[in-house]
């Protein structure tokens, strides 16, 4: 059968987000994420909702142009209008900033642990050596850390 059928070697690939949920959802989800990242500039600097709405409509039209079968302009406008109103009136910038700060603090902590490891054993050893009368320089050399690090570890916290 394959001898008599002439098939193309490569079929054009469709973007996975265009399959299944639909074009409206594709444009909406992309625009929503874009709006969360950019509403701050318009709220604090431009302070003009109409410009924000127009900007999002332009971005939605750009994204719509990437679809194999684009949506009608009025459908794109309604998506942009919905996203612009919600992000302008209901998106909580302070809560978003707090979540971002928590995420960054967590990433920093994880990075420090990966980079420096957990030094609790070294800290305990440094304190024991200091109680035994060893100098900061000796402790630093034995534990392979800096003198200032040892000094910070063995410092008695003030009440």
C-alpha positions as CSV (number, residue, x, y, z in Angstrom):
1,X,0.0,0.0,0.0
2,X,2.8,2.4,0.8
3,X,4.1,2.1,-2.7
4,X,1.0,3.7,-4.1
5,X,0.6,6.5,-1.5
6,X,2.7,9.6,-1.8
7,X,3.2,11.1,1.7
8,X,5.2,14.1,2.7
9,X,8.4,13.4,4.6
10,X,7.8,16.1,7.2
11,X,4.4,17.2,8.4
12,X,4.2,20.8,9.7
13,X,4.3,20.9,13.5
14,X,1.5,22.6,15.4
15,X,2.3,24.3,18.6
16,X,1.2,22.1,21.5
17,X,-0.8,24.9,23.1
18,X,-2.9,25.3,20.0
19,X,-4.2,21.7,20.3
20,X,-6.9,20.8,22.7
21,X,-7.9,23.8,24.8
22,X,-8.4,26.2,21.9
23,X,-7.2,29.5,20.6
24,X,-9.1,31.6,23.1
25,X,-7.5,29.9,26.0
26,X,-4.1,30.1,24.4
27,X,-4.3,33.8,23.9
28,X,-5.9,34.4,27.3
29,X,-3.3,32.4,29.2
30,X,-0.4,34.0,27.4
31,X,-1.8,37.5,27.9
32,X,-2.6,36.9,31.6
33,X,1.0,35.9,32.3
34,X,2.3,38.9,30.3
35,X,-0.1,41.2,32.2
36,X,1.0,40.0,35.7
37,X,4.6,40.9,34.7
38,X,3.9,44.3,33.2
39,X,0.9,45.9,35.1
40,X,3.3,47.4,37.7
41,X,4.8,49.8,35.1
42,X,1.4,51.1,33.9
43,X,0.0,51.4,37.4
44,X,3.0,53.3,38.9
45,X,4.5,55.2,35.9
46,X,1.8,55.7,33.3
47,X,-1.2,55.7,35.6
48,X,-3.6,55.4,32.7
49,X,-6.0,52.4,32.4
50,X,-7.0,53.1,28.8
51,X,-3.3,53.0,27.7
52,X,-2.9,49.7,29.7
53,X,-6.0,48.3,27.9
54,X,-4.7,49.4,24.5
55,X,-1.2,48.0,25.2
56,X,-2.7,44.6,26.2
57,X,-4.9,44.6,23.1
58,X,-1.8,45.1,20.9
59,X,0.1,42.3,22.7
60,X,-3.0,40.0,22.3
61,X,-3.2,40.8,18.6
62,X,0.5,39.9,18.2
63,X,0.1,36.6,20.0
64,X,-3.1,35.9,18.0
65,X,-1.1,36.4,14.8
66,X,1.1,33.5,15.8
67,X,-1.8,31.1,15.7
68,X,-2.3,28.9,12.6
69,X,-5.9,30.1,12.4
70,X,-6.2,33.5,14.2
71,X,-9.2,34.6,16.2
72,X,-11.4,37.5,15.0
73,X,-10.3,40.9,16.1
74,X,-13.4,41.4,18.4
75,X,-12.6,38.1,20.2
76,X,-9.1,39.3,20.9
77,X,-10.4,42.7,22.1
78,X,-12.7,41.0,24.6
79,X,-9.9,38.8,25.9
80,X,-7.6,41.9,26.3
81,X,-10.4,43.9,27.9
82,X,-11.1,41.2,30.4
83,X,-7.4,40.7,31.4
84,X,-6.7,44.4,31.5
85,X,-9.7,45.1,33.8
86,X,-8.9,42.2,36.2
87,X,-5.2,43.0,36.5
88,X,-5.7,46.7,36.9
89,X,-8.4,46.4,39.6
90,X,-7.9,43.1,41.3
91,X,-4.2,42.0,40.9
92,X,-2.5,42.5,44.3
93,X,1.0,43.9,43.6
94,X,1.9,43.8,47.3
95,X,1.0,40.1,47.7
96,X,2.8,39.3,44.4
97,X,5.9,41.1,45.7
98,X,5.7,39.2,49.0
99,X,5.5,35.8,47.2
100,X,8.4,36.8,45.0
101,X,10.5,37.8,48.0
102,X,9.7,34.5,49.7
103,X,10.6,32.5,46.6
104,X,13.9,34.4,46.2
105,X,14.8,33.9,49.9
106,X,14.1,30.2,49.5
107,X,16.2,30.0,46.4
108,X,19.0,31.9,48.1
109,X,18.9,29.5,51.1
110,X,19.0,26.5,48.8
111,X,21.8,27.9,46.8
112,X,23.9,28.7,49.9
113,X,23.3,25.2,51.2
114,X,24.4,23.7,47.8
115,X,27.4,26.0,47.6
116,X,28.6,26.0,51.2
117,X,27.0,22.9,52.6
118,X,25.7,22.7,56.1
119,X,28.4,24.0,58.4
120,X,26.8,23.0,61.8
121,X,29.4,20.3,62.4
122,X,32.3,22.7,61.7
123,X,30.7,25.4,63.9
124,X,30.3,23.0,66.8
125,X,33.9,21.9,66.4
126,X,35.1,25.5,66.3
127,X,33.3,26.3,69.5
128,X,34.8,23.2,71.2
129,X,38.3,24.1,70.0
130,X,37.8,27.7,71.2
131,X,36.7,26.5,74.7
132,X,39.8,24.2,74.7
133,X,41.9,27.3,74.3
134,X,42.9,27.1,70.6
135,X,43.4,30.3,68.7
136,X,41.2,31.5,65.9
137,X,44.0,31.1,63.4
138,X,44.6,27.4,64.5
139,X,40.9,26.7,64.3
140,X,40.6,28.3,60.8
141,X,43.5,26.3,59.5
142,X,42.2,23.0,60.8
143,X,38.7,23.5,59.6
144,X,39.8,25.1,56.3
145,X,37.7,28.2,56.7
146,X,38.5,31.9,57.1
147,X,39.5,33.5,60.3
148,X,36.6,35.9,60.2
149,X,34.2,33.0,59.8
150,X,35.7,31.3,62.9
151,X,35.4,34.5,64.8
152,X,31.8,34.8,63.9
153,X,31.1,31.2,64.8
154,X,32.7,31.4,68.3
155,X,31.4,34.9,69.2
156,X,29.0,34.8,72.1
157,X,25.7,36.3,71.1
158,X,24.7,39.3,73.2
159,X,21.5,38.9,75.3
